[in-house]
Every structure is written in structure tokens, then in C-alpha cells.
Amino acid sequence: MYPHERSLVQKLENKPRALLGINSDQTKEALKKVIADEKMTWRSWWDGGGTSGPIASKWNVRGWPTLYVLDQQGVIRHKWVGSPGEETMDKAIEKLVKTAEEAANKGGK
């Protein structure tokens, strides 16, 4: 999914959004290599080297990848276990970004 995530970051540059990653690589060094190799420009946390780390446990992650899309107020609007497909994910994100832009233009959050 890294190539698609990179394209989203580029496409949504200067838009109200954030992409955050939680990674279950075995070691922090392995994650650092992935970040460098995949040219990741977004924040990605190491979650203890397994699929039952503290972040995954708190967010009730049961499969990888699990994707959460939150709106500008922090409300979970979408959750997918496994990739929903680029088109589905893009449409969901674009709709929420548009809503956030409209709210910002009206002086809201």
C-alpha cells in the first residue's frame, strides 16, 4: 500500500489531512529500513514488533492492514480490515477532505 499512500500524500498536499502509520515490523531498525526504502514522508510508529502491540490492542486491530479514516473532528468515519481498494479509499478520503475545507472556509473546525 506504500505506493498508493505516497500518491495520496502528494495529491492532498496543502489540504487539511494527516496520514499516520502504525507498523508491526519485528524491530525498530526494520521499520527504519522500510521508511527509507519506501520513501515514506508521513509519521509511522513502531508498535512493539508484533500484531498485538499496545496501539493495535487499544484500537482493536485484528488484521493487517486495518485502516481507519477519521474526520476533522476525530470521529471514525470508515474502518477497513484489508485494503478496500484504492478507488473506495480515495473517494472516502476526498469527501472528508472536501468537508474539512468547506468547514475551514466557513471559519469552523
N, CA, C and O atoms as a GROMACS GRO file, in nm:
protein
  436
    1MET      N    1   0.081  -0.120   0.000
    1MET     CA    2   0.000   0.000   0.000
    1MET      C    3   0.085   0.127   0.000
    1MET      O    4   0.033   0.237  -0.020
    2TYR      N    5   0.216   0.112   0.022
    2TYR     CA    6   0.300   0.232   0.030
    2TYR      C    7   0.295   0.319  -0.095
    2TYR      O    8   0.287   0.441  -0.083
    3PRO      N    9   0.300   0.260  -0.216
    3PRO     CA   10   0.293   0.348  -0.334
    3PRO      C   11   0.164   0.430  -0.338
    3PRO      O   12   0.167   0.549  -0.372
    4HIS      N   13   0.053   0.369  -0.303
    4HIS     CA   14  -0.073   0.444  -0.302
    4HIS      C   15  -0.073   0.550  -0.193
    4HIS      O   16  -0.120   0.662  -0.215
    5GLU      N   17  -0.020   0.518  -0.077
    5GLU     CA   18  -0.012   0.618   0.030
    5GLU      C   19   0.075   0.736  -0.012
    5GLU      O   20   0.042   0.851   0.016
    6ARG      N   21   0.188   0.707  -0.080
    6ARG     CA   22   0.272   0.815  -0.131
    6ARG      C   23   0.195   0.904  -0.228
    6ARG      O   24   0.206   1.026  -0.222
    7SER      N   25   0.117   0.841  -0.317
    7SER     CA   26   0.041   0.921  -0.414
    7SER      C   27  -0.066   1.004  -0.343
    7SER      O   28  -0.093   1.117  -0.385
    8LEU      N   29  -0.127   0.952  -0.238
    8LEU     CA   30  -0.226   1.029  -0.162
    8LEU      C   31  -0.161   1.151  -0.096
    8LEU      O   32  -0.217   1.261  -0.099
    9VAL      N   33  -0.045   1.130  -0.037
    9VAL     CA   34   0.025   1.241   0.027
    9VAL      C   35   0.054   1.351  -0.075
    9VAL      O   36   0.035   1.469  -0.046
   10GLN      N   37   0.098   1.312  -0.193
   10GLN     CA   38   0.127   1.411  -0.297
   10GLN      C   39   0.000   1.478  -0.346
   10GLN      O   40  -0.005   1.600  -0.362
   11LYS      N   41  -0.104   1.400  -0.372
   11LYS     CA   42  -0.229   1.453  -0.425
   11LYS      C   43  -0.297   1.548  -0.327
   11LYS      O   44  -0.360   1.645  -0.367
   12LEU      N   45  -0.282   1.520  -0.199
   12LEU     CA   46  -0.351   1.600  -0.096
   12LEU      C   47  -0.258   1.701  -0.029
   12LEU      O   48  -0.289   1.754   0.078
   13GLU      N   49  -0.144   1.726  -0.091
   13GLU     CA   50  -0.053   1.825  -0.036
   13GLU      C   51  -0.126   1.959  -0.023
   13GLU      O   52  -0.201   1.999  -0.112
   14ASN      N   53  -0.102   2.027   0.088
   14ASN     CA   54  -0.165   2.156   0.118
   14ASN      C   55  -0.315   2.144   0.142
   14ASN      O   56  -0.387   2.244   0.136
   15LYS      N   57  -0.362   2.025   0.170
   15LYS     CA   58  -0.503   2.004   0.206
   15LYS      C   59  -0.508   1.969   0.354
   15LYS      O   60  -0.409   1.925   0.412
   16PRO      N   61  -0.624   1.988   0.416
   16PRO     CA   62  -0.636   1.953   0.559
   16PRO      C   63  -0.648   1.802   0.576
   16PRO      O   64  -0.756   1.745   0.565
   17ARG      N   65  -0.535   1.739   0.602
   17ARG     CA   66  -0.530   1.594   0.619
   17ARG      C   67  -0.406   1.554   0.694
   17ARG      O   68  -0.311   1.632   0.707
   18ALA      N   69  -0.406   1.432   0.744
   18ALA     CA   70  -0.288   1.372   0.805
   18ALA      C   71  -0.290   1.224   0.774
   18ALA      O   72  -0.395   1.160   0.782
   19LEU      N   73  -0.177   1.169   0.740
   19LEU     CA   74  -0.162   1.025   0.721
   19LEU      C   75  -0.067   0.977   0.829
   19LEU      O   76   0.046   1.026   0.840
   20LEU      N   77  -0.111   0.883   0.907
   20LEU     CA   78  -0.030   0.827   1.015
   20LEU      C   79  -0.026   0.676   0.998
   20LEU      O   80  -0.125   0.614   0.958
   21GLY      N   81   0.087   0.617   1.029
   21GLY     CA   82   0.101   0.473   1.017
   21GLY      C   83   0.141   0.409   1.149
   21GLY      O   84   0.213   0.468   1.230
   22ILE      N   85   0.094   0.289   1.168
   22ILE     CA   86   0.136   0.206   1.281
   22ILE      C   87   0.195   0.081   1.220
   22ILE      O   88   0.133   0.017   1.135
   23ASN      N   89   0.315   0.045   1.262
   23ASN     CA   90   0.389  -0.060   1.196
   23ASN      C   91   0.423  -0.172   1.293
   23ASN      O   92   0.459  -0.148   1.408
   24SER      N   93   0.411  -0.295   1.245
   24SER     CA   94   0.437  -0.411   1.331
   24SER      C   95   0.563  -0.488   1.292
   24SER      O   96   0.576  -0.606   1.323
   25ASP      N   97   0.656  -0.421   1.224
   25ASP     CA   98   0.782  -0.487   1.193
   25ASP      C   99   0.847  -0.539   1.320
   25ASP      O  100   0.820  -0.490   1.429
   26GLN      N  101   0.931  -0.641   1.304
   26GLN     CA  102   0.990  -0.706   1.420
   26GLN      C  103   1.078  -0.615   1.505
   26GLN      O  104   1.084  -0.630   1.627
   27THR      N  105   1.147  -0.520   1.442
   27THR     CA  106   1.236  -0.431   1.516
   27THR      C  107   1.219  -0.287   1.466
   27THR      O  108   1.167  -0.264   1.356
   28LYS      N  109   1.262  -0.193   1.547
   28LYS     CA  110   1.262  -0.053   1.504
   28LYS      C  111   1.354  -0.033   1.385
   28LYS      O  112   1.327   0.048   1.296
   29GLU      N  113   1.464  -0.107   1.383
   29GLU     CA  114   1.558  -0.096   1.272
   29GLU      C  115   1.493  -0.141   1.142
   29GLU      O  116   1.515  -0.081   1.037
   30ALA      N  117   1.412  -0.247   1.149
   30ALA     CA  118   1.340  -0.294   1.029
   30ALA      C  119   1.243  -0.186   0.981
   30ALA      O  120   1.230  -0.163   0.861
   31LEU      N  121   1.175  -0.121   1.074
   31LEU     CA  122   1.084  -0.012   1.036
   31LEU      C  123   1.160   0.102   0.972
   31LEU      O  124   1.116   0.157   0.871
   32LYS      N  125   1.274   0.139   1.029
   32LYS     CA  126   1.354   0.247   0.971
   32LYS      C  127   1.395   0.215   0.827
   32LYS      O  128   1.398   0.303   0.742
   33LYS      N  129   1.427   0.089   0.802
   33LYS     CA  130   1.463   0.047   0.666
   33LYS      C  131   1.342   0.059   0.573
   33LYS      O  132   1.356   0.108   0.460
   34VAL      N  133   1.226   0.017   0.618
   34VAL     CA  134   1.104   0.029   0.537
   34VAL      C  135   1.076   0.176   0.505
   34VAL      O  136   1.045   0.210   0.391
   35ILE      N  137   1.086   0.261   0.606
   35ILE     CA  138   1.062   0.405   0.587
   35ILE      C  139   1.155   0.461   0.480
   35ILE      O  140   1.113   0.536   0.393
   36ALA      N  141   1.283   0.424   0.487
   36ALA     CA  142   1.380   0.471   0.388
   36ALA      C  143   1.354   0.410   0.251
   36ALA      O  144   1.350   0.482   0.151
   37ASP      N  145   1.337   0.279   0.245
   37ASP     CA  146   1.318   0.210   0.117
   37ASP      C  147   1.190   0.255   0.046
   37ASP      O  148   1.189   0.268  -0.076
   38GLU      N  149   1.085   0.277   0.122
   38GLU     CA  150   0.955   0.314   0.064
   38GLU      C  151   0.936   0.464   0.051
   38GLU      O  152   0.833   0.511   0.003
   39LYS      N  153   1.038   0.540   0.092
   39LYS     CA  154   1.034   0.687   0.083
   39LYS      C  155   0.909   0.744   0.150
   39LYS      O  156   0.838   0.828   0.095
   40MET      N  157   0.886   0.696   0.272
   40MET     CA  158   0.770   0.741   0.350
   40MET      C  159   0.798   0.879   0.408
   40MET      O  160   0.899   0.899   0.476
   41THR      N  161   0.709   0.972   0.383
   41THR     CA  162   0.724   1.108   0.435
   41THR      C  163   0.625   1.137   0.546
   41THR      O  164   0.622   1.248   0.599
   42TRP      N  165   0.544   1.038   0.583
   42TRP     CA  166   0.447   1.054   0.689
   42TRP      C  167   0.495   0.980   0.813
   42TRP      O  168   0.579   0.891   0.805
   43ARG      N  169   0.440   1.018   0.925
   43ARG     CA  170   0.479   0.960   1.054
   43ARG      C  171   0.430   0.816   1.064
   43ARG      O  172   0.315   0.787   1.033
   44SER      N  173   0.518   0.726   1.106
   44SER     CA  174   0.481   0.586   1.127
   44SER      C  175   0.543   0.539   1.259
   44SER      O  176   0.664   0.548   1.278
   45TRP      N  177   0.460   0.491   1.347
   45TRP     CA  178   0.505   0.444   1.478
   45TRP      C  179   0.531   0.296   1.475
   45TRP      O  180   0.461   0.221   1.407
   46TRP      N  181   0.631   0.254   1.550
   46TRP     CA  182   0.659   0.112   1.570
   46TRP      C  183   0.574   0.066   1.687
   46TRP      O  184   0.572   0.131   1.792
   47ASP      N  185   0.505  -0.046   1.669
   47ASP     CA  186   0.411  -0.093   1.770
   47ASP      C  187   0.458  -0.219   1.841
   47ASP      O  188   0.379  -0.311   1.865
   48GLY      N  189   0.586  -0.224   1.876
   48GLY     CA  190   0.634  -0.331   1.962
   48GLY      C  191   0.673  -0.460   1.894
   48GLY      O  192   0.701  -0.559   1.963
   49GLY      N  193   0.678  -0.464   1.762
   49GLY     CA  194   0.731  -0.581   1.694
   49GLY      C  195   0.635  -0.696   1.676
   49GLY      O  196   0.679  -0.809   1.658
   50GLY      N  197   0.508  -0.672   1.680
   50GLY     CA  198   0.411  -0.779   1.657
   50GLY      C  199   0.273  -0.722   1.633
   50GLY      O  200   0.253  -0.600   1.639
   51THR      N  201   0.181  -0.809   1.606
   51THR     CA  202   0.046  -0.764   1.574
   51THR      C  203  -0.041  -0.741   1.697
   51THR      O  204  -0.159  -0.709   1.685
   52SER      N  205   0.016  -0.758   1.814
   52SER     CA  206  -0.063  -0.734   1.936
   52SER      C  207   0.003  -0.628   2.023
   52SER      O  208  -0.003  -0.634   2.146
   53GLY      N  209   0.064  -0.530   1.958
   53GLY     CA  210   0.129  -0.420   2.031
   53GLY      C  211   0.027  -0.332   2.099
   53GLY      O  212  -0.094  -0.351   2.081
   54PRO      N  213   0.072  -0.238   2.178
   54PRO     CA  214  -0.018  -0.154   2.256
   54PRO      C  215  -0.112  -0.068   2.171
   54PRO      O  216  -0.228  -0.049   2.208
   55ILE      N  217  -0.066  -0.017   2.058
   55ILE     CA  218  -0.153   0.066   1.975
   55ILE      C  219  -0.258  -0.021   1.908
   55ILE      O  220  -0.377   0.012   1.912
   56ALA      N  221  -0.216  -0.132   1.848
   56ALA     CA  222  -0.311  -0.222   1.783
   56ALA      C  223  -0.413  -0.275   1.883
   56ALA      O  224  -0.531  -0.287   1.850
   57SER      N  225  -0.369  -0.305   2.004
   57SER     CA  226  -0.462  -0.355   2.107
   57SER      C  227  -0.564  -0.249   2.145
   57SER      O  228  -0.683  -0.278   2.155
   58LYS      N  229  -0.518  -0.127   2.166
   58LYS     CA  230  -0.609  -0.019   2.205
   58LYS      C  231  -0.712   0.013   2.096
   58LYS      O  232  -0.827   0.045   2.126
   59TRP      N  233  -0.671   0.003   1.970
   59TRP     CA  234  -0.760   0.034   1.858
   59TRP      C  235  -0.834  -0.090   1.806
   59TRP      O  236  -0.903  -0.082   1.705
   60ASN      N  237  -0.820  -0.204   1.875
   60ASN     CA  238  -0.893  -0.326   1.842
   60ASN      C  239  -0.860  -0.377   1.701
   60ASN      O  240  -0.949  -0.421   1.628
   61VAL      N  241  -0.733  -0.370   1.663
   61VAL     CA  242  -0.691  -0.420   1.533
   61VAL      C  243  -0.679  -0.571   1.540
   61VAL      O  244  -0.611  -0.626   1.626
   62ARG      N  245  -0.747  -0.638   1.447
   62ARG     CA  246  -0.747  -0.784   1.445
   62ARG      C  247  -0.685  -0.841   1.318
   62ARG      O  248  -0.664  -0.962   1.309
   63GLY      N  249  -0.657  -0.756   1.221
   63GLY     CA  250  -0.595  -0.800   1.096
   63GLY      C  251  -0.518  -0.686   1.034
   63GLY      O  252  -0.542  -0.568   1.063
   64TRP      N  253  -0.423  -0.722   0.948
   64TRP     CA  254  -0.336  -0.622   0.887
   64TRP      C  255  -0.353  -0.625   0.737
   64TRP      O  256  -0.355  -0.735   0.681
   65PRO      N  257  -0.364  -0.516   0.669
   65PRO     CA  258  -0.374  -0.383   0.728
   65PRO      C  259  -0.515  -0.356   0.779
   65PRO      O  260  -0.613  -0.410   0.726
   66THR      N  261  -0.525  -0.273   0.879
   66THR     CA  262  -0.652  -0.216   0.922
   66THR      C  263  -0.640  -0.066   0.902
   66THR      O  264  -0.543  -0.003   0.946
   67LEU      N  265  -0.738  -0.009   0.834
   67LEU     CA  266  -0.734   0.133   0.801
   67LEU      C  267  -0.850   0.204   0.868
   67LEU      O  268  -0.965   0.161   0.860
   68TYR      N  269  -0.818   0.313   0.935
   68TYR     CA  270  -0.919   0.400   0.995
   68TYR      C  271  -0.912   0.534   0.924
   68TYR      O  272  -0.803   0.587   0.901
   69VAL      N  273  -1.026   0.588   0.889
   69VAL     CA  274  -1.034   0.722   0.832
   69VAL      C  275  -1.118   0.805   0.928
   69VAL      O  276  -1.235   0.775   0.953
   70LEU      N  277  -1.057   0.909   0.982
   70LEU     CA  278  -1.124   0.997   1.078
   70LEU      C  279  -1.155   1.130   1.011
   70LEU      O  280  -1.083   1.175   0.922
   71ASP      N  281  -1.262   1.193   1.056
   71ASP     CA  282  -1.293   1.326   1.004
   71ASP      C  283  -1.214   1.432   1.080
   71ASP      O  284  -1.134   1.399   1.168
   72GLN      N  285  -1.237   1.557   1.046
   72GLN     CA  286  -1.158   1.666   1.105
   72GLN      C  287  -1.184   1.685   1.253
   72GLN      O  288  -1.112   1.758   1.320
   73GLN      N  289  -1.287   1.619   1.305
   73GLN     CA  290  -1.316   1.629   1.448
   73GLN      C  291  -1.276   1.502   1.524
   73GLN      O  292  -1.305   1.488   1.642
   74GLY      N  293  -1.208   1.412   1.454
   74GLY     CA  294  -1.158   1.291   1.519
   74GLY      C  295  -1.257   1.177   1.527
   74GLY      O  296  -1.233   1.080   1.599
   75VAL      N  297  -1.368   1.186   1.455
   75VAL     CA  298  -1.469   1.080   1.454
   75VAL      C  299  -1.432   0.977   1.347
   75VAL      O  300  -1.406   1.013   1.233
   76ILE      N  301  -1.431   0.849   1.385
   76ILE     CA  302  -1.403   0.744   1.288
   76ILE      C  303  -1.520   0.736   1.191
   76ILE      O  304  -1.633   0.709   1.231
   77ARG      N  305  -1.491   0.759   1.064
   77ARG     CA  306  -1.594   0.754   0.959
   77ARG      C  307  -1.586   0.627   0.877
   77ARG      O  308  -1.687   0.584   0.820
   78HIS      N  309  -1.468   0.566   0.870
   78HIS     CA  310  -1.450   0.442   0.794
   78HIS      C  311  -1.348   0.356   0.866
   78HIS      O  312  -1.251   0.405   0.923
   79LYS      N  313  -1.372   0.225   0.861
   79LYS     CA  314  -1.274   0.128   0.909
   79LYS      C  315  -1.276   0.011   0.812
   79LYS      O  316  -1.381  -0.045   0.782
   80TRP      N  317  -1.157  -0.024   0.764
   80TRP     CA  318  -1.146  -0.138   0.675
   80TRP      C  319  -1.040  -0.233   0.728
   80TRP      O  320  -0.931  -0.190   0.767
   81VAL      N  321  -1.071  -0.361   0.730
   81VAL     CA  322  -0.971  -0.464   0.759
   81VAL      C  323  -0.934  -0.521   0.624
   81VAL      O  324  -1.016  -0.584   0.556
   82GLY      N  325  -0.809  -0.499   0.586
   82GLY     CA  326  -0.768  -0.530   0.450
   82GLY      C  327  -0.792  -0.407   0.364
   82GLY      O  328  -0.864  -0.315   0.403
   83SER      N  329  -0.732  -0.406   0.249
   83SER     CA  330  -0.745  -0.290   0.162
   83SER      C  331  -0.885  -0.287   0.100
   83SER      O  332  -0.931  -0.388   0.047
   84PRO      N  333  -0.953  -0.172   0.105
   84PRO     CA  334  -1.083  -0.160   0.042
   84PRO      C  335  -1.072  -0.136  -0.108
   84PRO      O  336  -1.172  -0.132  -0.179
   85GLY      N  337  -0.950  -0.118  -0.155
   85GLY     CA  338  -0.926  -0.080  -0.293
   85GLY      C  339  -0.900   0.069  -0.299
   85GLY      O  340  -0.957   0.147  -0.223
   86GLU      N  341  -0.814   0.108  -0.390
   86GLU     CA  342  -0.771   0.248  -0.397
   86GLU      C  343  -0.888   0.341  -0.426
   86GLU      O  344  -0.898   0.448  -0.365
   87GLU      N  345  -0.976   0.304  -0.517
   87GLU     CA  346  -1.087   0.392  -0.554
   87GLU      C  347  -1.181   0.417  -0.436
   87GLU      O  348  -1.220   0.531  -0.412
   88THR      N  349  -1.216   0.313  -0.365
   88THR     CA  350  -1.304   0.326  -0.249
   88THR      C  351  -1.240   0.415  -0.143
   88THR      O  352  -1.305   0.504  -0.088
   89MET      N  353  -1.114   0.389  -0.114
   89MET     CA  354  -1.044   0.466  -0.012
   89MET      C  355  -1.030   0.612  -0.056
   89MET      O  356  -1.053   0.703   0.024
   90ASP      N  357  -0.994   0.635  -0.180
   90ASP     CA  358  -0.977   0.772  -0.230
   90ASP      C  359  -1.107   0.851  -0.221
   90ASP      O  360  -1.107   0.966  -0.178
   91LYS      N  361  -1.217   0.789  -0.262
   91LYS     CA  362  -1.346   0.859  -0.257
   91LYS      C  363  -1.383   0.897  -0.115
   91LYS      O  364  -1.430   1.009  -0.090
   92ALA      N  365  -1.362   0.806  -0.021
   92ALA     CA  366  -1.394   0.834   0.119
   92ALA      C  367  -1.309   0.948   0.173
   92ALA      O  368  -1.360   1.038   0.240
   93ILE      N  369  -1.180   0.945   0.143
   93ILE     CA  370  -1.088   1.048   0.191
   93ILE      C  371  -1.118   1.182   0.126
   93ILE      O  372  -1.124   1.285   0.193
   94GLU      N  373  -1.137   1.182  -0.004
   94GLU     CA  374  -1.165   1.306  -0.076
   94GLU      C  375  -1.292   1.374  -0.025
   94GLU      O  376  -1.298   1.496  -0.014
   95LYS      N  377  -1.392   1.295   0.006
   95LYS     CA  378  -1.518   1.351   0.059
   95LYS      C  379  -1.493   1.419   0.194
   95LYS      O  380  -1.543   1.529   0.217
   96LEU      N  381  -1.416   1.355   0.281
   96LEU     CA  382  -1.389   1.413   0.412
   96LEU      C  383  -1.297   1.535   0.402
   96LEU      O  384  -1.313   1.630   0.479
   97VAL      N  385  -1.202   1.532   0.310
   97VAL     CA  386  -1.115   1.649   0.291
   97VAL      C  387  -1.198   1.767   0.241
   97VAL      O  388  -1.180   1.880   0.287
   98LYS      N  389  -1.290   1.741   0.149
   98LYS     CA  390  -1.376   1.848   0.098
   98LYS      C  391  -1.460   1.907   0.211
   98LYS      O  392  -1.474   2.029   0.221
   99THR      N  393  -1.514   1.823   0.296
   99THR     CA  394  -1.593   1.870   0.411
   99THR      C  395  -1.506   1.955   0.503
   99THR      O  396  -1.551   2.059   0.551
  100ALA      N  397  -1.383   1.911   0.528
  100ALA     CA  398  -1.292   1.986   0.615
  100ALA      C  399  -1.258   2.122   0.552
  100ALA      O  400  -1.251   2.222   0.623
  101GLU      N  401  -1.236   2.125   0.422
  101GLU     CA  402  -1.206   2.251   0.354
  101GLU      C  403  -1.325   2.346   0.363
  101GLU      O  404  -1.307   2.465   0.389
  102GLU      N  405  -1.444   2.294   0.341
  102GLU     CA  406  -1.564   2.378   0.349
  102GLU      C  407  -1.581   2.434   0.489
  102GLU      O  408  -1.616   2.551   0.505
  103ALA      N  409  -1.557   2.352   0.589
  103ALA     CA  410  -1.569   2.400   0.728
  103ALA      C  411  -1.464   2.507   0.756
  103ALA      O  412  -1.494   2.606   0.822
  104ALA      N  413  -1.343   2.488   0.707
  104ALA     CA  414  -1.237   2.586   0.728
  104ALA      C  415  -1.272   2.718   0.659
  104ALA      O  416  -1.246   2.826   0.714
  105ASN      N  417  -1.331   2.711   0.541
  105ASN     CA  418  -1.369   2.832   0.467
  105ASN      C  419  -1.482   2.908   0.536
  105ASN      O  420  -1.498   3.029   0.519
  106LYS      N  421  -1.561   2.834   0.613
  106LYS     CA  422  -1.671   2.898   0.687
  106LYS      C  423  -1.625   2.945   0.826
  106LYS      O  424  -1.703   3.001   0.902
  107GLY      N  425  -1.497   2.921   0.856
  107GLY     CA  426  -1.444   2.963   0.986
  107GLY      C  427  -1.466   2.860   1.095
  107GLY      O  428  -1.445   2.891   1.213
  108GLY      N  429  -1.507   2.739   1.060
  108GLY     CA  430  -1.529   2.634   1.160
  108GLY      C  431  -1.409   2.544   1.172
  108GLY      O  432  -1.302   2.573   1.118
  109LYS      N  433  -1.427   2.434   1.242
  109LYS     CA  434  -1.318   2.336   1.261
  109LYS      C  435  -1.318   2.237   1.148
  109LYS      O  436  -1.235   2.146   1.146
   0.00000   0.00000   0.00000
